[in-house]
C-alpha cells in the first residue's frame, strides 16, 4: 500500500538542509537575508501543501 507524499514536511526538511549547508560553507551569511529566505521558504511550503491537499480531494 502506498502513502501520499507529505509536501509540507518534505519542503521544510529540504529548506532546513539547505540552510544548514549554507551555514557550514563559506563566510557567515547575513542574518536578515537568511531569516527572509526562511520565511519565504516556509510560506512556499505551506502554499504547496494547501494546493496538494486541494488537488487530492478531487
N, C-alpha and C positions, 0 to 999 in steps of 0.2 A: 504494500500500500504506500502511495506517495503522499508526502505532505506538501502544503503550499509554502512558497517562499515568503519569509517574513522580511519584507523590503526595508522596513524601518530599522530593524536590528542589523541587517546586512550593511546598509549605507552608513549607519552610525559607527559600526565597527571599522569600516574602511576609512572613515574620517578620523577615527581615533588612531589607527595605524599610521595614516598619512601625517598627522600632526606629530606623532611620536618620532617618525623618521626625520621629519623636518628639524626637530629639536636635537636629534643625535648627529646630524650632519651640518657641516659648515658653521658660519658665525651665528650667534644667537639671534633669533628673529625678533621683529618688533612686536611687542605685546598687543598693541591696539590692532595691528593687522591680523594677528593670529586670532584674537577674540572676534573680529569681524568675520573671518573665514569660518570659524567655529559656528557662529550664529547663523550665517548664511547656509552652511552645510547642513546643520540640524533642521533648519526651515525647509530646505530642499528635500531632505529625507522624509520629513513629515508630509510634505506635499505628495511625494511619490507614493508613500504608504496609503494616503487617502484615495488617490487615483486608483491604485491597485485594488483596494478594497471595493471601490465602486464598480470596477470592471468585473471583479469576481462575482458580484451579486447578480449580474445579468444572466 
